[in-house]
Amino acid sequence: MNLRLPKLQFKQRPAFYAGVLFFIAAMLTLGWGAVKVSDWLQSQQSAPVRHVRLYGDFNHINSGVLQQILQQQYVGNFFSVNVDQVQQFLLQQPWVYQVAVRKQWPDALVVVVTEQQPVAIWNQQQLLNEQGEVFQAPLQQLKTELPMLTGPEGSQQDALTMFRHMQGLLALHKFNAVALGLTERFSWQLSLSNGVALKLGRDDTLKRVQRFIELYQVISKHKTDAVAEVDLRYDTGIAVRYSTEQKRKA
């Protein structure tokens, strides 16, 4: 038994050495690959962003100017461009609502911008979007006339919702609302495009708008002067103020 053990160990040595050599070769290959990858990454550190691709449906944003700003500030090293930084920069620009930014290999920055959609002017200085959110943008850049909404801070969504309800009701009868105000006492006042102002109070505002619609033909013919203001805050009846000056202009 003792004489056979060396022969068994001798027979196992070639396979053992082959395994060791294979392991060493594999490690060397992996090491060489890691060095090559590291060299490639280092060489790509100087790879520039050569293109900014800007996408969006723009009405108020000047896409050419915005793309030029992005080219000047963020074109450069592909790996060092901070996508979050680009996004935050864009969100601070007028008329920008949402932004998506990503890198596109090998040399492009892709930017998708969603523009704000203004639906009303808020407190004469700010704008409201379709969600009733306040945002800042130059009013002189507006492409269309917007209704004027006013009210205490934080009441913008209530004002926009109420205006939409009132305008929907008025439009059915060929009237057009141009302004809606909410006082500090939460009383509504509505202005129409024909120059008539409606005092609606706090409660049953839509019912009072409907009452105005039903009585307008009567009150507009009651006197030769034009209707200037209608006070609908009474449970029964209304108060009407006529304007001689408006009639003369007409």
Sequence and secondary structure as in RCSB ss.txt:
>XXXX:A:sequence
MNLRLPKLQFKQRPAFYAGVLFFIAAMLTLGWGAVKVSDWLQSQQSAPVRHVRLYGDFNHINSGVLQQILQQQYV
GNFFSVNVDQVQQFLLQQPWVYQVAVRKQWPDALVVVVTEQQPVAIWNQQQLLNEQGEVFQAPLQQLKTELPMLT
GPEGSQQDALTMFRHMQGLLALHKFNAVALGLTERFSWQLSLSNGVALKLGRDDTLKRVQRFIELYQVISKHKTD
AVAEVDLRYDTGIAVRYSTEQKRKA
>XXXX:A:secstr
 TTTHHHHHHHHHHHHHHHHHHHHHHHHHHHHHHHHHHHHHHHHTT B  EEEEE   SSS HHHHHHHHHHHH 
SBTTT  HHHHHHHHHTSTTEEEEEEEEETTTEEEEEEEE  EEEEETTTEEEETTS EE   GGG SS   EEE
 STT HHHHHHHHHHHHHHHHTTT  EEEEEE TT  EEEEETTS EEEEESSSHHHHHHHHHHHHHHHHHHSSS
EEEEEE  SSS  EEEEEHHHHHH 
